């Protein structure tokens, strides 16, 4: 008997960049591809990419369901954005949609089939109290009642503690910038809002360059790369749609040039994204980032636990100075929190 084929996230990356490559998959390969896509919240995106490609009947039915689920998710996300708009309109302050909801509202290619979770918005910091009061008065309530978490968010984070609507069961994250206040990098939040683009319905989205900067910041300057394949696909789509003219300068303005270049290099490596030749020089750590991004097995389960743990610790190191990090991790540990 031959050795069992071992799959990881590279299988999904290959299918997204070259849908025809799925023609060589056997039953085990299709099972792995679907499992990894679901785990990375890319099932809807994959289904749209594979539309028209020959596949087994059972897989085709799964793809139809994934496209329908993504379409329903898009409707729900846009409705939630409209609900927030109605509540915040009397405040007469800019409300900027972020991430997946912005892509869907603007009809961007990054929004096609995309899984959309929470509603993320950006508002001026000096209006954050008014925005909070308006949302609380309209049915949203706190997800995190813990006093430590509440104080931590308000003092150090780039957003309010998360809120959830008591009737619609949908969450909203209200940002006043795009990285924690304790982070070593401090993007220009005022410029993000000032240069945002009107959507025509009273809401706004970031400029194309700032959307790319935000996506790179979220992936490489803030989190532990969980869900990174979806975020990197966002970056691929944004670069393919808008190009990179002026991107390096905008990234430098926000202090995120290294992160944007890394995002572009890895998008090129995984998805064959078209980027300038000068940006393609690989850095030694890129292979480590790629291994973390693709750390899934053939059932979509997380693999490479030591690498994941290393990136988890790195994410906190980026967010806060060492003494604060030690206190924070010790407090969370005593409260019973353990990273997945």
N, C-alpha and C positions, 0 to 999 in steps of 0.2 A: 504493500500500500504506500502511496506517496505521502509526503509530509503535508499536514494541514496548512492552508494558506493563512497567514497572519495579516490582518487588516488594521489600518489606523486611519486617521483623518485625511491622509493623502488620497485615499480612495474617493472621498467626497470632493476634495479639491479638484481632482482630475475630471470627475463627472461634471462639475460646474464649469470648468474652463473648456472642456471638450465633450459635449454630450454624446457624441458618436462613440466615445471610448467605452460606453456602457454595453456596446454590442458584444463584447467579449465576456461579459459576466455570466457565471452560472448561478444556480439557485442560492448558493452560499454567498456569492458576491453581491447579489441583489439584497439579500437579508442584511448583510453588513452595511451596504450603502444606505438603506432605509433607516437602519438603527442609528447609524452615526448622524445622518441628517436630522433625525428627530431629536437626538440628544443635543445637537448644536443649534436647534431651532431654525433649521434651514430646509425643512421638508417642503414648505410651500415654494420657496425659491427654487429648489431642485425640481419640483414638479413642473414649474413654468419653464425651466431650462430644458427639460426633457420632452416637452410637448412636441408631438410629431415623431419622436424617436421610437423605433420598434422595441417592444419589451413584452415580457410574458403578461397574459391577461390579468393575473392576480396583482401584478405590480401596477399595471395600467389603472386598475380600480383604486389602488392606494393613492396613485398620483391624482386622480380625479378628486378624491376626498380631500387631499392636501390642498389642492387649488381652491376648492369650495371653502375649506376652513380658513384659508388665508383671506379670501374675499370677505367672509363674514367678520373676521378679525379687523379688517380694514374699515368696514362700516362701523363697527363698535368703537374703534379708536377715533374716527372722525366725529362720531356723535359725542364722545366724551370731550373732545376738544371744543365742540360747539357748546356743550353745557358749561364748560369753564369760561368760554368767551362771554356767554350771556351773564354770568355772575360777575365777571371782572370788567365788563364794558363800562359800567358807571364810574369806575376809578380813573378812567382816561389815562392809563399808563400802557406802555408797550408790553405786549405779551408775545414772546417768541417761542414758537414750537421747536422742539429738539428731537433728534433721533428719528425713529420710525414713523411717528405721527407726522413730522414735518415732511418726510419723503413722500408719504401717501397724500398729504394735503396738496403738495406741489406737483404731484404726478411724475415724480422722478423715477428713473429706472431702478434706483436702490430700493424703492418701495414695492416693486413687483414681486408678489408672493411673500413679502417679508412678514415674519412673525412680529407683532407689536404688543408689548406688554403694558407697562405703566405709561401714563401721559406725563411727559417731561416738558416743563416750560421754564423759560428764563425771563426774569423781571428785574427792574432796577433794585438795587439793594435798599435804597432809601424808601421804596414802596412796599417792602416785604411785609411789614406789619399790617398794612391795609389789605394786601392780598390775602394774608393769613386770616384776618378777621372776616373778610368776605366769603372765603371758602368754608370756614367753620359755620358761618351763619346760613350757608346754603346746603348743608347736609354732609359735608366731609367731616371726618373725625380722625383722631390720632391712631396710627397703627402701633406705635411704640409708646406705651404708657410708662415705661421704666424711667424714673427721674434721671438716672445717670445718662442714658441714651439721649433723652431730651436735651439735657444740658450740654452734652458733647456736640450734638448737631448744631445747636444754636451758637455755641461759642467758637467752634473750630471748623465746621463743615461748610460746603459751598451751596447748601440747600437746607430747607426746613426739614424737620423729621417727616417721614412719609405720611400721607393722608389717604384715607379710603372713604369712598362714598357709602353711607350706611344702607342705601337702597339699591344702587347699581353695582356695588361690590367692585368698583374700579378704583385703582390707586392713582394718585397724582404726586409727582415730585416737583417741588417749586424751587428752582435754582436762582441764585443771584450772581453766580459765576460758574466756571466749569471745572475748577479743581479746588480741593480743600484749602482753607485759608492757611493751614499749617504746611502746605506743600512747598517744596523748594522752588517751584515755578509758579509765577503769578500772572496768568493771562490778563489781558486788558478787557475786563468785563464791559466797561462803558463803550469801548469800540465795537465789541460784539453786537451790542444793542443798537448803537448809532448806525452801523453799516448793515443792519438786518434789512430784509426785503419784505415788502407788504405782499400778502397773499390774496388780498381782495375781499376778505370776509371779516376784517377787523383784527385778524391775527397776522403774525409775521413768521419768517424763518430766517436763519442765519444766511449770510452771503455764501456762495459756493465755496470760496476759499476757507471761510470760517467753519463751514460744516466739516470740511476735511480736517482742519486743525482740531476741532472738537472730537471727531472720531478717533484721531490719532492720540489725543490727550487721554481720552477715556480708556483706550486700549493699553497704552504704554507708559502713561505717567500717573495712573491712578489705581487701576484694578490689578487683579492677579491673572489676567488673560482668560478668565472663565468666559465661555461664549465667544472666544476670540475669532473663530472662523466666520461667524456671522458679521462681527464688526469689521473684519478685514474685507469681507465681501462688500459691505457698505462702501469702504474706501475704494475698492476696485471700481464699483459702479460710478462713484462720484468722479474719480479721475477719468474714467472712460467717457463720461458725459460732459465734464467741464474742462478737462485738461489740467495742466500744472502751471500755466502762465501766471506769474505773480504769487504762486503758492509759497515758495521758499521765503520771499520777503514778508508775507503775512505771517507765516509760521515764526519767523525770527522776531517779528513785532511782539508776538505773544510769548516768546521764550521757548517755543516748542519745535524749533527747526530739526533737532536731532530725532525727535519722536515722529515727525512727519516723514522724514527721510527713511527711518526704519519701517514705518508703515508702508511706504511706497515700495521699498525693496522686498518686503515679505509678500505684499500683494502681487508683485511681479513674479516672485518665486512660486507662489501657490496658484495664482490665477492667470498668470501671463499678462498682467496689467501693463499697458504701454506707459513707460516712464522715461524721462530723459536718460540718455546714455551715461551722463556724469553721475546719476544717482544710483547706478547699478552695481557699484563696487561693494562687494559683500564685506561685512564686518564679522569679526571672529565670533561674536555672540549670536549672530543671526540664526545659526543652526540650532542653538539652544532654545531660542524663541520659537522656532518652527516645531521642534519636538514638543514643546509645551502646547502649542496651538493644536497639534494633531494628536494629542494624547487620549485616544479612544481605542477600544478594541472592537471586534467584529459584531458586538452586541450593543455598541454605543456606550459601554461602561467606561468610566475614567481609568486611565492607566498612568504609569510613571509617577507613583505617589510622592517619592522624594523630590522630584522636579516640581510637582505641583506645590508641595509644602514650601520649597524654596521661593517660588514666585509669590506665594501667599505672604511670606515674611517680607519679600521685596516690596510688595504693594504697601504694606504698613510703613516700611522704611522710607518710601517716597512720600508718604502722607504726613509724617511728623518727625520731629527731632528725637534722638535716641532716648532721652530721659522720659519724654512724654510717651513714646512708644512702649517703653517698659511698663510704665504705670497703666497705660490703657490695656495692654495685653494681660497684665496681671489681674486687673479688675474684671475683664471679660472672662478670664479663666475661672476666677472665683465664682462668677455668676453661672458657670456651667456651659459657656459657649465653647464649641470645638469646631475648627474649620473642617469643611467636607473634603 
